[in-house]
Amino acid sequence: MILVIGYGSLMSRLGFNERPSTKNIEVINPFIVRFKGIRNFNTSTGHYMDIGKNFNPIGDKVSINDNDVSKNSFECLAYYIRDEDLQNIALREGYPLDLMHKVNTKLSNYNKDTNQNLNIAEFLWTFYPDQEGDLNYHDRIQRYRKNLGYCIEIDILNVNRYIPHPVKVKYLQENRHVFGLISIHTDIGAKKDFDENIRLMTINQAIHSRNPPRKTYFLECILGGVHGINVRDLLSGMDLNDQKIFCYIKNLKVKIYEEWDNTQDWEFHGDDLRKNLKRSGILEYFSDISS
């Protein structure tokens, strides 16, 4: 199985169900993972979720009872999928054509030559520069893409879409780690011009731009809060006095209960919906949800 990290619409079952490619994917053993960095809407057409330059690809598995809401970090939904479903994630995320095929071919040859049995996330991690070196996070992400491009697909250096990045997730209480995959847009998270302006937008900025996100997309993202995932960073840019915002949170209360009902097999989120909504930050913005 492959560990996948969802930090946008893939934090909710609604987000899976809204796309034909992922509608039938089985979400296996989900949990919350926290990374240092920032996320928000990128400035490309459609304004999908993205990660800023100061992203540390080493994160921690956290408990639903961990109430640390420190800034400069964001929480995601981590989950396992079957190997054969990874292509559906690649299709949904819009990875460059044939990228995954080329990666798998290289992986197969690598395992054969080295007599190892790495999965795809572990293999891609070998393209990252030394994590103990002097490079900052932005430089490491760039170096990873260059290494991947030179070995797998040179066009990856210029493609304007999501590509898979390996991450290392620490299970602190169990003193072990696993590797997974997260999608980062090539035009934002490690933009080649080293511009200090990360060019990420709040929800309020995104919906008032010329290319606002799909009206269900924001809902798909913040419904991760149903599972206790901290989404304050996404909610913080909202102006509740702006009538346009209600187009993006239409039927929020109904969708929260639908999300809860559709994920009763996700044991990690416990059995207290209100506790989860409080932990996520949703109740701070929509206090009438629990009434």
N, C-alpha and C positions, 0 to 999 in steps of 0.2 A: 504494500500500500504506500501511497505518497501523501505526505503532509502538505496541505495547502493553507495559506494565510489569506483570509479575506478582511480587508480594512475599509471597504466601501459597501456596495450593495450585496456583497457576498457575506455580510454579517447577519443576514436574515433569511429565513425560509422563503419569504416573499421574493427576495432578491434572486434566489435560485429559480423559483417558479415562473418568474417573469420572462425568462429566456428559454427558448426551445432546447438549446444545447445542454442546459443544466437542470432542466425541470425534473428529470428522473434520476439525478445523481443521488446516491445514498451518502448522507453525511455521517461519518463514523467517528465515534469518540471525540466529539467537539470539546474545546476548552478555550479559555481566554489567555491571550499572550500580550505582553506589553513591550513596546520598543521605545527607545529614545529617539526623538525626532518630532516633526510636525506633519500633519496631513490636512488637506482641504481640496477644493475644486481646482483643477488646472485650467489654464487659459486656452486650451485647444477647443476646437469645435465640439460642442456637446458637454463640455465641462465635467468630465468624469473625475472621480476621486484620485488624488495623487499624493506623493510623499515629497517633502522638501529635501534639500541637499544634505542637511545634517542628520541623516538617517543612519543609525547604528544597526547593522544587520544581525546583531546578537541581542536577542530578547529573552524575556523570562515568562514562563508559565505562571499565571497568578490565579489565586482562588477567588471564588465569588465572595468570600468573606474578607478579602483584602480591600480595604477602603482607601488606599493611597490614591489621591487624585492630583498628584504633582503635575506641574506644567512641563512643557517640553517633552512630553511622552504621549503616546496614543495606544489604545487597546484595540485588539482585533479578535476575530473568531478564527481559531485554528481548528482544523479537522482533517481527518484522513479520508481519502477516496481510493477506490480500487484503481490499479494501474491503467486499466483500459478506459477509465473515465477521464484521464488527464487530457486526452485529445479534445474532449468536450470543453474542458476549462480553457484550453488553448484557443478553441474556436470562439468561445464567448469573449475572451480577452483580446482577440484579434492579433495573436502572435503572427509574425511574418510567415508567409507561406513556406512550408517544408522545414521550418526551423526545428520543430520537435523531432521530425524524422532524422535530420542530420545530427542532432544531439544524441538521439538514441543509437544511431550507427556508431558515432564516436565513443559513446559509453560502452557499447558492446565490445568494441575493439580494445578499449582501455582495460576493461575487466579481464579480457582474454590475455592481453600482454602482461598485465601486472598480477594475474592470478588473484584478483579481488572480486567482490560482489557488491559494488557500490550501487545505490539507487541514483536516480537522476539528480536529486537535490544534493546528495553527497558529491557526485561527480562535478556539478557546476560550482560547488564550493571550492574546488581545486583551482578555479580560474580567478578567485579572489587573491589579491596580494596579501602578504603576511599581516595578520591582524595586530601583531605586536609592533609593527613598524611605525615610522614617523608620519605616514600619510594620514590626512584627515579623512572623514567619512566620504566627502564629495570626491576626493581624489581616488579613494578605493573603489567607489562605484564606477567612476570613469575607467579606471584600470581594468576592472572586471569586464566591462563592455568591450574594451579594446582586445583583451585576451580572448574573450568569446568570439569577437568578430574575426580575429586573425585565424582562429582555429576552426570555427564552425561556419560562420556566415558573415562575410565582410560588410555586407549591406546593413548589418545590425547597427553599424556606427552612425548611419544617417536616417534610419527608418523612423517615422513619426508615429509611434504606437507603443502599446505596452509590450514589454518583454519579460521573461521570467528571471527573477533574481533569487539566488539561494540565501537562506537565512539559517542561523543557528539558534535554536530555542533551548534554553536551560530549564531543566526541572530541578529547581533549587532544593526542594525538600527530599528529592530522590537522588541528588548528587549525580545526575547524568544529563545528557543533552541529545537532541535529535535535530536533523536538518529538514528544512521544508522549502517551499517555493512561494514567492510573493511577486506580484506584477507591479512594475514601475514604468511610467511613461518616459520614453527616451527624450522628450522635449522639455521635461520639467525637472525631474529628480536629480539629474546629473548633466544639466545643459552644458554644452562644450565651451561657452563663452565666459564661464566663471563669474557671471554677473551675480552680485550679492542679492539682487532682487529675485526671490524664489518664484515670484509670479503665481502664487496660490491665492484663491479668492474665498471669502466667506460665502455662505449660502445667500445672504442678502445681496452681495455684489454679483453673484452668479445669476440670480433670477432677474436682475435688472440689466444684465448685459445683452448684447445683440444675439448671443447664442446661449440662451438659458438651458439648464439641464431638463431632461424629460420630467414631466410632472410627478411620475411615480418614483424617480430615482432617489430623491432626498428621503422620501418615506422609507424606501428599501434600506437605506443606510442607517437612519436613526432607529429603525426597529431592532437593530442589534441591542438596543437598550432593554428590550424585553428580556434578554438573556443576561442582563447585568453588565454588559460591556459599557464602559465609560465613553459616552458620546458628547460630553460637554464641549469638546473642541469644535464639533460640528454645529452644535446648537448656539454657541456663543456669538456668532455673527448675525443672529436672527433679530429682526425688529418686529416684535409682536403687534405693534401698532400699524404695521404696513399690511394693507388688505391683500396685497398680492401673495403674501406668504401663505394665505389660507388655500390657495390653489395647490400648494405643495404639501400641505398637511391635511388634506381633505380626508374625512373619516378616520382620523388618527386613532381615536378611541376604539372604534370597531376593528381597525387593522391590528391594534395591539392585542386584542383578545383573540383574533384569528391567528396571529403569529404564535401566541401562547398555546392555543389549542392544537396547532399543527406541529408543535415541537415538544410534545410531552415525553418523547423518548430521549430528549437531550438532557440527561440526568445531571450534567454539571451545573445547570442553572437553578437547581433546587426546586422548591415547590411554593415559593413566596414571591408572586409577581410584583407586589407593591415594593418589597425590599429591593428587587432587581431594578425597578423603575427609579427608585430613590438613588441607588448606587450609580446608575447610568447618567443621572442628571435630568432625565425627562420630567420628573415631578417638579423640578425647580422652574421649569418653563411652562409646564402644562399642569398646574396644580389641581385642575378639575377632573383629570383623568380618572382618579380613584373614587370619585363621587358617584 
